[in-house]
Amino acid sequence: MSMKWENKGFKTPLARARGLGASRSVVDNWVKLRVTAVANVLVIAWFLWFLKNNIGASHAEFTADLADPRNAIMMILFIITVFYHASLGCREIIEDYFHSEWMKIAKLVGAYMFFFTMGVASIFSVLKIAFTVGV
């Protein structure tokens, strides 16, 4: 089995290289990973501060603190950035290390479904706490 770039034929090297990789999507994914990493630094700093302030707090105190709109919004941002960054990282790993196309697609769909489901469930939990505590 010969690879596309091994086929000499009558094509120029540039013509043979076209279609071997979407460099735009690679750069786009690289930028997304870096942007979400920077966003994660900010929201994880808040998350650690939030946890530090709630060490030893009772369940009622913790949920009351999480129900504060500022903390609820930051927690939702934390969930979104962490799950999105994790899905981008898993996508990178799956695309690099799984060479069977059907296996790659199955793994990507499974990973996306997992991260989407967990993210929605986590956001729902935060919203439920935010809207029901103190009512």
C-alpha positions as CSV (number, residue, x, y, z in Angstrom):
1,M,0.0,0.0,0.0
2,S,1.6,3.3,-1.0
3,M,1.0,6.5,0.7
4,K,-0.2,9.6,-1.1
5,W,3.1,11.4,-0.7
6,E,5.0,8.4,-2.1
7,N,3.2,8.6,-5.5
8,K,5.7,10.4,-7.7
9,G,3.7,10.6,-11.0
10,F,3.7,13.9,-12.9
11,K,2.9,16.1,-10.0
12,T,5.0,18.8,-8.4
13,P,5.9,18.3,-4.7
14,L,3.4,21.0,-3.7
15,A,0.6,19.3,-5.6
16,R,1.4,16.0,-3.9
17,A,1.4,17.7,-0.5
18,R,-2.0,19.3,-1.0
19,G,-4.7,17.4,1.0
20,L,-2.3,15.7,3.3
21,G,-3.3,17.8,6.3
22,A,-5.4,20.7,7.2
23,S,-2.9,23.0,8.7
24,R,-5.6,25.6,9.4
25,S,-7.5,23.2,11.6
26,V,-4.3,22.2,13.4
27,V,-3.4,25.8,14.2
28,D,-7.1,26.5,15.2
29,N,-7.0,23.6,17.6
30,W,-3.6,24.7,19.0
31,V,-4.9,28.2,19.6
32,K,-8.1,26.9,21.2
33,L,-6.1,24.7,23.6
34,R,-3.9,27.6,24.6
35,V,-6.8,30.0,25.1
36,T,-8.7,27.6,27.2
37,A,-5.6,26.8,29.2
38,V,-5.2,30.5,30.1
39,A,-8.9,30.7,30.9
40,N,-8.5,27.6,33.1
41,V,-5.7,29.3,35.0
42,L,-8.0,32.1,35.9
43,V,-11.0,30.1,36.9
44,I,-9.0,27.4,38.7
45,A,-7.4,30.2,40.8
46,W,-11.0,31.3,41.7
47,F,-12.0,27.7,42.3
48,L,-9.1,27.1,44.7
49,W,-9.9,30.4,46.6
50,F,-13.6,29.2,46.8
51,L,-12.6,25.8,48.2
52,K,-10.2,27.4,50.7
53,N,-12.9,29.7,52.0
54,N,-15.3,26.7,52.4
55,I,-13.0,24.3,54.2
56,G,-14.9,23.1,57.3
57,A,-18.1,24.7,56.1
58,S,-21.3,22.8,56.6
59,H,-23.4,21.6,53.6
60,A,-25.8,24.5,54.2
61,E,-23.0,27.1,54.3
62,F,-21.4,25.7,51.2
63,T,-24.5,25.7,49.2
64,A,-25.4,29.2,50.4
65,D,-22.0,30.4,49.3
66,L,-22.4,28.6,45.9
67,A,-25.8,30.2,45.5
68,D,-24.3,33.7,45.5
69,P,-24.6,34.8,41.9
70,R,-20.9,35.7,41.5
71,N,-19.9,32.3,42.7
72,A,-22.5,30.5,40.7
73,I,-21.4,32.3,37.5
74,M,-17.8,31.6,38.2
75,M,-18.5,27.9,38.8
76,I,-20.4,27.7,35.5
77,L,-17.5,29.3,33.7
78,F,-15.2,26.9,35.5
79,I,-17.2,23.9,34.3
80,I,-17.4,25.2,30.7
81,T,-13.7,25.9,30.4
82,V,-12.5,22.8,32.1
83,F,-14.8,20.4,30.1
84,Y,-14.1,22.2,26.8
85,H,-10.4,22.1,27.4
86,A,-10.6,18.4,28.3
87,S,-12.6,17.6,25.2
88,L,-10.1,19.4,23.0
89,G,-7.3,17.5,24.7
90,C,-9.0,14.2,24.2
91,R,-9.7,15.0,20.6
92,E,-6.0,15.7,20.1
93,I,-5.0,12.4,21.7
94,I,-7.6,10.4,19.7
95,E,-6.7,12.0,16.4
96,D,-3.0,11.4,17.0
97,Y,-3.0,7.8,18.4
98,F,-6.0,6.1,16.7
99,H,-5.3,5.3,13.1
100,S,-8.4,3.4,12.2
101,E,-10.9,5.9,10.8
102,W,-14.0,4.2,12.2
103,M,-12.4,3.7,15.6
104,K,-11.3,7.4,15.6
105,I,-14.9,8.6,14.8
106,A,-16.4,6.3,17.4
107,K,-14.0,7.5,20.1
108,L,-14.5,11.1,19.1
109,V,-18.3,10.8,19.2
110,G,-18.1,9.0,22.6
111,A,-15.8,11.6,24.1
112,Y,-17.9,14.5,22.9
113,M,-21.1,12.9,24.2
114,F,-19.3,12.2,27.6
115,F,-18.0,15.7,28.0
116,F,-21.2,17.4,26.8
117,T,-23.4,15.2,29.2
118,M,-21.1,15.7,32.2
119,G,-20.9,19.5,31.5
120,V,-24.7,19.9,31.2
121,A,-25.3,17.8,34.3
122,S,-22.7,19.9,36.2
123,I,-24.2,23.2,35.1
124,F,-27.7,21.9,35.9
125,S,-26.5,21.1,39.4
126,V,-25.0,24.5,40.0
127,L,-28.2,26.2,38.6
128,K,-30.4,24.1,40.9
129,I,-28.4,25.1,43.9
130,A,-28.3,28.7,42.8
131,F,-32.1,28.9,42.3
132,T,-33.3,26.8,45.2
133,V,-31.1,27.7,48.2
134,G,-32.9,30.1,50.5
135,V,-36.2,29.7,48.8
